[in-house]
Amino acid sequence: MRTAAIVVALAATVVGVALFVRAVVRIVGVVRLGGPTLGRTDAPRERWKHLLAETLGHTRMLQWTRVGVAHWFVFVAFGALFLTLVTAYGQLFDPRFALPVIGHWVVYEWASELIAWLGLVSILALMAVRARNRASDRSSRFYGSSTWQGVYVELTIVGITVCVLLIRALEYQLVGGVVHFPLTFFLLPAGLPTGAVETAVVVLAAVKIVISMAWFAVIGLVTTMGVAWHRFTAWPNIWFKRESSGATALGALQPVNAGGTPVDFADVESFDEDAPLGVGAVEDFTWKGLLDFTSCTECGRCQSQCPAWATGKPLSPKLLITGLRDHAHAKAPYLQAAEEARGSLPATVQAEAARPLVGPIQVDGDGHPGVVDPDVLWSCTSCGACVQQCPVDIEHVDHIMDLRRFQVMVGEEFPDELTGLFKGLEGRGNPWNLNARGRLDWTKDLDFEVPVVGRDVEDLSEVDYLFWVGCAGAYEERAKRTTQAVAELLHTAGVRFAVLGKGETCTGDPARRAGNEFVFQQLAMQNAETLTEAGATKVVATCAHCLNTLKNEYPQVGVQLEVVHHTQLLNRLVREGRLTPVAPPAGSVGGRTITYHDPCFIGRHNGVYDPPRELLEVLPDATVTEMPRNRQTAFCCGAGGARMWMEEKLGTRINVARTEEALATGATTIATGCPFCRVMLSDGVAAVQDRTGQDGGPDREVEVLDVAQLLLESVRRGDVRP
């Protein structure tokens, strides 16, 4: 029996290692098909620091605390118990074998047993989580994940940890000494025959090796088995993440990349005609994109947070990434073959190569189904919840936007509603195609003058801040009231500010997130010239999208600005005593119950969570209550990613889902800090109220207001002017 065990274990090792090495070569070959990327090796010391924090410290996994803790013990067991695999090879030939130096060191023995037990308990807990979240249920984060792959990996870990513990119990029978076997001495009855124990050690060592090598063989045969391969690919994927600071790939979008350098849209004559603008085929992704796809663990955290998926739309960030992964690996033999040899490749490979990257997945006749359905591509709100949640730093939003860029700028395939958006942005510098003369209409109802650069002040050196009004703040009626409130508060606090008036044009955010980089660059360069001539250095903005673009993306066109959100500045003015909220008069009826909605583009994309809440908390007549999904896990309003200008024709409306969540808190006021969010939530309240009398609606009047409006209402009570 011993001989047979040794032969089987060694044969399994040869096969497992050979298949694993072959798979590594294949995966590297697939990743190398991608093009150059932008800046992934800067600040190596910082990258190593954040790699260790995210892997050894599990900082991103611990966003889900219980699952993160359990995964950490499994992660430690996977690495630490490698030494027990080495020991198992020695035990094939000598049942009493122990590693030199540390093999009988009590610290090592205690640690190995403790890690094995914790790893076993933790993997059983994770298996229970998977069983409780049925993969057949669309609400499950495991929906669409490969169940057999996940279960196989989990059972492999169970088998290995059980073998480790049983072998340790058998070793106790051979050498004794409870102090060396504190957590396994009791697992087997005492007095077992020595010969039988020795044979059992050899057999169990062989079983442990076979389980381990079978795992290597399986993942060697299935190179798209992300639930297993992420144990290896996550390390480089995290090290090469977009931001060396450790931040997620949110905030700015990357410039259009051609050959590893940003495309200069100011010099269109120098364009390489063969260089793709965006991604039109899987090989147009950068090598980091292909590494992203290979690293997906199929854990579904991104899917569980996606507002599009939660409201019945076809976009699942997880399924998008795994679909691109499977396509990349299936098409790789075609891309790697010499052109004259491609005709002799298997029909399945040729069919995969013929698939359009973006196209309907249901086709008639001889057509080829697309890899990414257009409805999937255009459902994204660019809220960043997927990127925020991903434990291996996959850059979903960047990939989606690169796909959109190609569709718009090369394929000219995009939703019809965007035609009007692009026309307004190109022709009149705003998405509503309104006359620039109307940009100062919001000032007409104010009882003080708003200085305009070039008319009332020569440049911005004469004031403290440029007040960037934004298109919504200038033209949309509800947003104009926010603009007026901020201007009045700044005036009351004695903050010197000025606006650009007709000199201001759209920052280009909706164009860029709709994939139209040409229009974005046109607007950005125009604004860059205006801002430079005006001497802008410090900017306050009420629009979350304007803030994100000015702060994070305008450095790409040579403009460096200190940009703050209006809630940040107003909060500072309150703390400095320059604005004082005042309680309502005694005897006033009731107060406000407020719930705050985090706009994605000041929250997840820019980390502004506390200032708006601190402002609400100082309001004397306000009680603040949080929605279940808030801060980093806040649910999107549905307006981002240029969705503000597209109809929601699939599933239920994102803004209604968020509004229902807000109303469930019992709040009488929904506060926010973004004009897009205010429009979407106001429309959501109206939609829910329309259902009153049919299937129920709010039993109270509910307002949707900007934080600045609520602050102004309170500050005005202290106005003692006659």
N, C-alpha and C positions, 0 to 999 in steps of 0.2 A: 504493500500500500504506500509505503514511504517513497519507493522508487517512482511509482506512478504519479504521486503528488508532485515530486520534483520535476519530472518530465513535463507534466501539464503546465506547471507554473512557469518553467523556463520557456516553453513553446509559446505560451500566452504573452510572455514578455517580449519575445522577438517580434511577434505579430503586432502587438499593441504599440511598441515603440516605432516600428517601421511605418505603420499607418499614421501615427501621430506626426512623425517627422514629415511624411509626404503631405499631410494636410497643412502643416505650417508653411511649407513651400508654396502650396496652392493659394493659401490665404494671402501671403505676402505678394504673390503674383497678381491677385485680384486688386489689392490695395494699390499696387504700383501702376495699375492702369489709369488711375486718376491723375489729373493735372496738378501743377504746382499750386500751392496755397499762399496765403498772405501771412507773414510774420508769426511763426509758431515756435521759434527757438530763442526769443528774447528772454532776458532775466532768468537764466537757468536755475539760479539759487532759489528764486521765488517759486518756480515751477516744481522743483523737488520738494519744497516745503508744503505746497498745497497738495501735491500727489500723496505725500505721507499722511497729511491730515485727512484727506478724503478716503484713503484706503485703510490705513491702520486705525485712524480715528473714526472712520465711518460717519463723517460729519453730514454727508448728504443722505445716507441711508437713515440716519437718526431723525430725519424729518417725520418719519413714522416710527415713534419711539419703540413700541413693543416689537414690531417686526424688525426694526433696525438692531435692537439688542440681540434678538435671536440670530439674525444673520451674522452679527459680529462673532458670536461664538462658533457658528459653522465655518465662517471664514478663517478664524484662528485654528480651528481643528483641521481644516483642509491643509493648511501650511505646516502647522506644528507636528501633525501626525505623520508627515513624510518620513521622519526618522524611524517610525515604527514599521514603515514599509521596507526601509533598508534593513532593519532588524529581522524582518520576516525572511529575507533572502538568506541571512546567516542561519536562521532556525530551520531552513530546509535541510541543512546538512548537520546541524548540531542543535538539538532542542533547547540546550542550556545557553545558547549563544546570547551575548549582550554586547552592545556597542562599546568599543574601547573608551576608557576614561569616564564617560558619563553614564554608561549602561546601568551601573549599580549605584549611581549617585542618587541619594534619597530625594533630592530636590527635583531631579529630572523624572524620577519615577512617580512622585506625587503629582507633578505637573501633567505628565502624560495621561494619567488616570483621570484627573479632574477635567482636563480638556476633552477627553473622550466622552465622559459622562455628560458634560455640558453641551458638547456637540450633538450627542444623541438626543437629549431632551429638546434642544433647540430645533433640530431638523424635524422631529415629530410635531413640534408646535407649528412649524412652517407648513408641514403637510396638512395639518388640521386647517390652517388658513386657506390653503388651496382647495381643500375639500368643501369648505364652507362657502367659497366663492365659485360656484359652478361655472365652468368655462362655456357652457351652453347659454348662459344668461347674459344678455347684452349689457346689463348693468354691472356685470363683474369685470374687474380689471384684467382678468385672465381670458376674457372673451377674445377669441382669435389667436391666442397663444397655443403652442403645440403642447397638449396635455401630456402625451406619452414622453416627450423629452423632459419636461419638468419632473414628472413622477420618476422617470428612470434615474435622473441625477439625484433626486432625494433618496431613493431606495439604495443607490450606490453608497451614499454617505451613511445611511443606516447600517448597511452591511459591513462597511469598513470599521465603524466605531464599535459595533457588536463584536467583530472579530478581535479588535484590539483588547477589549475588556475580557473576553473569554480566554485569549492567550495569556493575559496577565494573571487570570485566576488559575490557569494551568501551571504557569511558572511558579506561582506560590506553592502549588503541590510539590514541585520539584526542589525548590531551594528554601522555602519557609521564610519566616521573618515578617510578622504582620506590619511592622513599621515601614517596610518597603512596598507593601501592597495594601494601603489603607482603605481603598475603595473597591477592591476586587476579591479580597481574601475569602469573603463570605459567599461568593457566587456558586461554588461547587462544594459538594459534600467532601468531608475529610476522608483520608485513607484510600484514595483511588490507587490502583496498581501503577507502579512507576513506568513500566513498559507501555501501558495503555496511555498514560499521560504524555509520554514522549511522542508516541505516534500521533496523538491528538494535536500536539503542538505543531508537528510537521504538516499535518493535514490542514489545520486552520491557517497556518502561515501560507500554505499554497492557495487556500480559498481566498485569503485576503489579497494575495498577489493577482489571482485570476480576476477577482472583482475589479481591482484597480486597472489591470491591463485591458479588461473588457471595456471599461469606460474609455480608455485611450483609443481602443480600436473603434468604438462606436462614434466618438467625436471625430476620429480620423476619417471615417466614412461619410460623416454628415458635417461638412464645413460650415453650414448655415445654422448650426445648433448653438445659437447665441446664449442659451441658458447655461451652457457648459463653457463655451469659448470665452465668455466675458471674463472668466478667471485669469485669462492671459492677456486679452486685448484691452481690458479696461485700464491697465497700467499705462501703456503708451497713449491711449485715447485721452486720459485725464492729463497726462504730462503735456500733450500737444493741444490742450484746450485753447480756445480763442484768446482768453484773457490771462496773461501771466500773473495778474493780481489775485487770481483765484475766483474772480467774479464769474457769474454765468454769462452765456452768450446772448445777453439781452441789451437793451439800450440801443446803441447804434447798429444799423445794418452794415455789413461789409460793402465796400465799393465793388463794382463789377470787376471781376478778376480775369485777366487775359495773360496766360503764361507766367503767372506769379507776380504780376504788377497791376495796379489799378488802371482801368481804362481812362484815358484823358478825353472827356467828352467835349472839352474846349477845342480840341484839334481833331475833328471827325475825319479829316483827310488822311490822317495817319493810321486809321483803323486797318488792322489786318483782316482782310475779307474772310479768312478761314477761321478766325478766332470767334468762338461762340459768345454771344451776349447773353449770359445766363447759362442755363443747362437745358439742352435739347435732347441729349442722349446720356445714358448712364455714365459713359466714359468722360463726359464733360464735367462731372463732379470732380472736386479735388481729391487727392489721396486721403486727406483727412475726412472728407465726406464718406468715402468708401470704408474707412476705418470705423467711422461712426456707425454705419449700417451693420458691420460685422460685430460690433460691440454690444448691440442691443440685447438685453437680458430677457426681453418679453415679460417683464414684471408688471407692465400695464399701469404704472403710476401715472404716466403721462395721459393715458387714455382715461383714467378715472377723474382727471382734473380738467379735461378738454371741454369747453362749453359747447362746441359744435357736436361732439359725440353725445354729450349729456342731453342734448335737445333733438336727438333723432336724425342727425345729419350723417353722411357717410364718412366724414373725416375722423379717423382715429390716428393720432400721431404714431402710435406703436405699429399699427398695421401698415401705415405709409412707409415707415422705416424698414420693417421686415419685408414688405413687398419689393422695395428698392434693393434690399440685400439679396433676396432670392433671385431677382432679375440680374443683378451684377454678377453673381456667381454662375448663373446659368448661361449668360452671354459671354463670360470670360474666355472660354475656349475659342469662340469665333474671333474675338478681338486679338487673342494671342497667336492665332494661326496666320501663316503667310497668306496674302490675298489670293494667290493661285490655288491654295489648298482648302479654302473655305467651302468650296462646292462639294468636297468629299466628307465634310463633317456630318454627324448624325442629323437627321431631319429635325429632331427636337431642338438641337442647338441652333440650326438655321431659322427655325420658327421663332425662337426666343429673340434672335438678333433682328428679326423683321418687325417685332412689336414696337409701336410708337411709345415713347416714354409717357406722354400725356395723350390720352384718347379714351373713348368710351370702352368700358370693360365688357360690355355686351355688344357683339357685332353680328351682322348677318352675312351669310355667304362665305366668301373666301377671305374676308378681312381678318386682320390680326387685332386681338384685344389690346387695349392700352395697359400700361403698367399702373399709371395713376389716372383715375377718372377725373375729368374736369370738375365735377361736382365736389370731389375731395379737395382738389387744389384751391378752389375758390370759396370753400367753407371756412377757411382759417381767418380768425380775427387778429392774429399776431399778438395775442394776449401774453404769451410767454409762459403759461402755466406748465406746459410740457417741459420746457427747458429748465424751469425752476425745480421741477420734481425729479428729473432724470438723475439717477445715482451714478451714471457713468459719463455725464457731460455730453450727451448727444445734442447737436445744434439744430433742432427741428426747424425753427423759424427761418434760419438762414437758408436751409435747403428748400423750403417751400417758396421763399421769395426768389431764389435763383431759378426755380422752375417757372414761376410767374414771369420773370424777366424775359425769358426766352419766348414764352407764349405771346407776350405783348410786343416786344421789340423786333422779333424775328418772324414768329408765326402769325402775328396779328390776330390771335384768337383769344378773346376775352369776353366777359359778360357785356351785353349790349348797354347796360346802365352806365358802364364806365366811359362810354363815348362822350356823354355830356360832361362828365367829370373832367376828362382830359381836355375837352374843348374849352371849358371855363378856365382851367388852370393855364392853358397855353395863351388864350386870347385876352383874359382880363385878370389873371393872377388870383382867382379865387374859385372854389369848386361850384359856386352857384351862378357863375357867369354874370355877376352884377358889376355895375359901374364903380370904378375906383373912387368916384366923387362921394359915394355913400359911406366911405370908411370912417368919416368923422361924425356921422349922424347921431351916434350914441352920446355925443357931448352936448347936444342941444338942450337937454333937460337939466343939466347941472347948473348950480348957482355960482360956479367959479370957472375960470378959464383953464383949459387944459393946454399947456404949452406944446407947440408942434415944432419939430426940428426943421430949421430952414425958414420958419416964419416968425416964431416967438423967441427961439434960441438959435444961435448960430450952429452950435454942435452940442454934443452930450457932455462935454467937459463942464458945462454950466449947471448940470443937475446931478442927482445921485444915481438915478436909474433911468434906463429906457424901459418904458412900459410897452411890452409887445402885446398888442391887442388880439391879434389873430383874426382869421376870417370869420369864425363863428362869433367871436366877441364883438365884431364890427357889424355883422349883418343879421345874425339869427336873433329873433326878438327876446327869447329867454336868456340867451347868453349875453345880450347887451345889458341886461339888468345886473349881471355879475360884473361886467366891465365897469359899469357906473358905480357899483358898490365898492369895488377895489379902488377906483380913482378917488372916491369921496373919503375912504379910510386913509389912503396915503396923504391926501390933502389935509385931513384932520390931524394926522400925526406929524405934519410938518416935513414930510418926505418930498424932496424936490424930484420931480419926474417929468419926462416929456415923451411924446409919441411921434411916430413917423408919419402918421396920417396917410395921405395918398402914396407916400413913398414906401409904405409897407405892402408886401405881397405875400401870398401863401408860402410857407416854409418849404412846401413840396412833400410833406409827409404822406398825404393820400396817394400821390403819384408814385412815390417810391414803393410803398407797400402794396400798390396795385401792380407793381412790376415795371412801371414806365420810368426807367432811369433817365431817359432823355429829358423828359419834362422836369423831373426832380432836379437834375443838374442845371437846367435852364433857370429855374426859379432860385436855386441855391446860389448860383453865381451872380444873379441879379441882386439878391439880398446881400450877398457878401460885399459887393461893391458899395451898396447903400450903407451898410453897417460900418464899413471901413471909413467911408467919407464922413459919416456922422461921428466917428470916434467912439463907437460903442464898446464898452468894457463890462458893464454890469446891467443885467436884464432881469426884469420880473415878468413872468408870463402866467396867465390864467388857464391856458389850454395845456393839458398834459402832453398832447402830441407836439405842439409847438416847442414846449420845454425840452422834450426829448430830442427833437431834431436840432434845435439851436445849440443845446449843450453837448450832445454826443456825436452829431453827424456833421455839423458845420466845420469842425476842425479838419475834416477831409477836404474842404474847399478853402482852407487857409484862414478861417476865422475862429479865434479863441475868445470865448466869452465866459463870464461868471453868471450863470443863469440860475435863478431861484424860482420856485413856485410861489404863487401869491400867499398860500397858507404858511409857507416858511417865513416869509417876510412879515406877514401880519402877526404871526405868533411871536416873533422877536419884538415887534413894536409893543405888543401887550405886555411882555415880560419886562420891557424897559419902562413901562408906565406911560408910554406915549399914546396908547389907546386904552380906555377903561370901560369894560362892559359894566352895565348898570342893571340892577334888578328891576322888574316891573313894579309899579306903584302898589302899595299895600291894598289888599282887597281884590286884586286882579284875579280873574277866573283862570285857574289851572296853570299849567306850564307846558313846555314841549317835551315829548319823548322822541328822541332823535336816534336814528340808526345811520351809521356812516358807511357809504359804499366806496371802497378803494378803487380809484381808476387804475387800470393796468399800467398805464404809461407814466404815472408818478409813483406807483407802488412797486410792482415787481420789476419794472424796467429801470427805476431810479431810486428805489429804497426809501421813498418819502411816506412814512406811515404815521409817525408820532405828531408832527406839527398840526395837522388838521384835527386830530383827536384832542390835543391839548387845548386848541381854540374852543372846541365844543364843550370841553369840561369846565372852562372858566365862565361859560354863560350862566348867569345866576338862576335862570328859570328853566334850565335844560336838564333832562335826565338822558344819559347816553346808554344805549343798549347795542350790543354787537350782534351781527348776523353770524350764524354758525361758520360760514366760510368768510374769513376776513384776513386782512394783511396778506401774507405770501400766498395763502390759499383762496383769496377772494375770487368770486365768480365774475366773469367778464360781463359788461353791459351789451356787447354784441356789435359795437360800432368800429372797432379797430380793424386794421388790415384793409382799409377802404370799404369795409362792409357797411359803413354809414350810407354809402351811395348805391348799395345793392339790395334788392329785395330778398327776403328770406322765404324761399319757396319750398324748402324741405324741412320736415320735422316741425317742432314748435319754435316759437320765437325766443331767442336768448334773453332779450330784455324783459319779456314777460316772466320767464323763469326766475330771473334775478329779482324782479319786482315782487313776485309772490314770496320769495325768501325774506325780503325786507318787510313786507306787510305782516308776515308771521311773527315778527318780533313785537308787534303791538305798537309800533312807532306811529306817531302822527306826522313826523317829518322825516323824509329821506334826504340826507345831506351828502354832497359830493364835492369834488374839486376839479371837474372837467366839464366843459360845455357839451361834449359829445355824450358823456354819461348822463348829463341832466336831460338832454333831449330824449335819450333812449328810455330812461326811467320814468320820465313824465308820460311818454307814450305808453309805457308799460302799465302805469297806474290807470290811465284812461281805459286801456284794454281790459284790465281786471274789473274796473268799475262798470264797464259795459255788460259784464257778465252778471252783475248783481240782479237778483230776481230770477236768474236762470240756474246757475250752479253755485251761487254765493259770491260775495265780493266783500271788500272792506266795509265794516259797519261804522266808519268814521271818515271824515275828510282828511286826506293825506296830501301834503305838499312835497314837492321836490325842489330843494333850494341849494344854492352853492353855500359853502361854509362862510364866505365873505358876506353874503346877504344876512345870514343869521348874526354874524358879529356886528354888522352895521346897525341892525335893528336894536341890538343891546347898547351899542355905543351912543346912538342917537338919543337914548333916554337921558343921557347926561348933558345934552345940549341945552344950556340955560339961556341961549340967545333970545331976546324979546321977539 
